[in-house]
Amino acid sequence: MDKFDRPREIIEFCLKPLNLDASTNEYKDAYRRLEHVIKTYQLMIIKEKMPVAVDFSKMKTITINESAHGDD
């Protein structure tokens, strides 16, 4: 089974443009949610034996405003 140290690097890469204070509850919650999604996705890929390569460096940065979408 693959190690799960890569999600940390992915999350930090994605959150870096937002320049958020990592000690806030909002940052910690966003981090926790992203970590859960990435690890779940990785587990499904391993289970289905269908690896997928994703180049995050080519993705455009977007800012999600949860308040505008109902704070789900």
VORO-760931 format. One line per 4 residues: their letters; for each residue x, y, z of N, C-alpha, C. Coordinates in steps of 0.05 Angstrom, whole numbers, plus 5000, padded with zeros to 4 digits. Example, Ala and Ser with C-alpha at 12.3 -4.5 7.8 and 13.67 -1.06 7.14 Angstrom:
BEGIN
AS> 5264,4886,5156,5246,4910,5156,5264,4934,5156 ~ 5257,4955,5142,5273,4979,5143,5258,5001,5157;
This chain:
BEGIN
MDKF> 5017,4976,5000,5000,5000,5000,5018,5025,5000 ~ 5010,5045,4985,5025,5070,4984,5024,5085,5010 ~ 5045,5101,5015,5046,5118,5038,5027,5142,5034 ~ 5017,5153,5055,4999,5176,5053,5013,5202,5061;
DRPR> 5039,5205,5054,5052,5230,5060,5049,5250,5037 ~ 5041,5240,5014,5037,5257,4991,5013,5276,4994 ~ 4991,5268,5006,4969,5287,5009,4977,5314,5023 ~ 4995,5312,5042,5004,5337,5055,5017,5356,5035;
EIIE> 5034,5345,5018,5047,5362,4997,5026,5373,4978 ~ 5007,5358,4970,4986,5367,4952,4970,5389,4964 ~ 4962,5385,4989,4945,5404,5003,4960,5431,5007 ~ 4985,5429,5016,5001,5453,5020,5004,5468,4994;
FCLK> 5009,5454,4972,5012,5466,4946,4986,5481,4938 ~ 4963,5468,4943,4937,5480,4936,4930,5504,4953 ~ 4936,5503,4979,4928,5525,4997,4948,5548,4997 ~ 4972,5544,4987,4993,5565,4988,4984,5591,4975;
PLNL> 4971,5591,4952,4964,5617,4939,4944,5633,4956 ~ 4930,5620,4974,4911,5635,4991,4924,5650,5014 ~ 4949,5643,5019,4965,5657,5040,4949,5659,5067 ~ 4938,5636,5075,4922,5635,5099,4940,5629,5124;
DAST> 4931,5638,5146,4944,5632,5172,4938,5603,5179 ~ 4958,5586,5179,4954,5558,5184,4945,5551,5213 ~ 4945,5571,5230,4936,5566,5258,4906,5571,5262 ~ 4892,5580,5241,4864,5586,5244,4847,5561,5242;
NEYK> 4824,5561,5254,4806,5538,5252,4796,5534,5224 ~ 4792,5555,5209,4783,5553,5181,4804,5539,5164 ~ 4829,5546,5167,4851,5533,5152,4852,5503,5160 ~ 4851,5497,5186,4852,5470,5195,4829,5453,5185;
DAYR> 4805,5465,5183,4782,5451,5173,4785,5446,5143 ~ 4794,5466,5128,4798,5462,5099,4819,5441,5094 ~ 4841,5441,5110,4862,5422,5108,4851,5394,5113 ~ 4836,5391,5135,4824,5365,5142,4806,5355,5120;
RLEH> 4789,5372,5109,4771,5363,5088,4787,5355,5063 ~ 4806,5370,5055,4822,5363,5031,4838,5337,5036 ~ 4848,5334,5060,4863,5309,5066,4844,5285,5064 ~ 4820,5287,5075,4801,5265,5074,4795,5258,5045;
VIKT> 4790,5278,5028,4783,5273,5000,4806,5260,4986 ~ 4830,5270,4989,4853,5259,4975,4859,5230,4984 ~ 4858,5225,5010,4864,5198,5020,4842,5179,5011 ~ 4817,5187,5011,4795,5170,5002,4799,5164,4972;
YQLM> 4806,5184,4957,4810,5180,4928,4834,5161,4924 ~ 4855,5164,4939,4878,5146,4936,4871,5118,4943 ~ 4856,5114,4965,4848,5087,4972,4831,5073,4950 ~ 4813,5089,4938,4797,5078,4916,4814,5070,4892;
IIKE> 4834,5087,4886,4852,5081,4864,4867,5055,4869 ~ 4877,5052,4894,4892,5028,4901,4874,5004,4900 ~ 4850,5007,4911,4831,4985,4911,4824,4975,4883 ~ 4820,4995,4865,4812,4988,4837,4836,4983,4819;
KMPV> 4861,4987,4830,4885,4982,4815,4886,4999,4790 ~ 4877,5024,4792,4877,5041,4769,4891,5067,4776 ~ 4918,5067,4775,4933,5091,4782,4927,5114,4762 ~ 4928,5138,4774,4922,5162,4758,4944,5183,4764;
AVDF> 4956,5194,4744,4976,5215,4748,4963,5242,4744 ~ 4968,5260,4763,4956,5287,4762,4979,5307,4765 ~ 4981,5325,4746,5002,5346,4747,4989,5371,4759 ~ 4991,5376,4785,4978,5398,4798,4991,5425,4790;
SKMK> 5016,5424,4781,5029,5449,4774,5017,5463,4750 ~ 5001,5448,4734,4989,5460,4711,4960,5469,4716 ~ 4950,5464,4740,4922,5472,4746,4920,5501,4753 ~ 4899,5514,4744,4895,5542,4751,4886,5543,4781;
TITI> 4894,5565,4794,4886,5569,4822,4858,5581,4823 ~ 4841,5569,4840,4815,5580,4844,4811,5585,4874 ~ 4794,5604,4880,4787,5609,4908,4758,5602,4912 ~ 4753,5585,4932,4726,5576,4937,4715,5593,4961;
NESA> 4692,5605,4956,4679,5621,4977,4656,5605,4987 ~ 4660,5590,5009,4639,5573,5020,4615,5588,5028 ~ 4618,5613,5037,4595,5629,5045,4576,5633,5022 ~ 4587,5635,4998,4570,5640,4975,4556,5614,4966;
HGDD> 4564,5592,4977,4553,5566,4969,4540,5552,4992 ~ 4533,5565,5013,4518,5553,5035,4534,5540,5057 ~ 4560,5545,5059,4577,5534,5080,4574,5504,5083 ~ 4574,5489,5062,4572,5460,5063,4598,5450,5075;
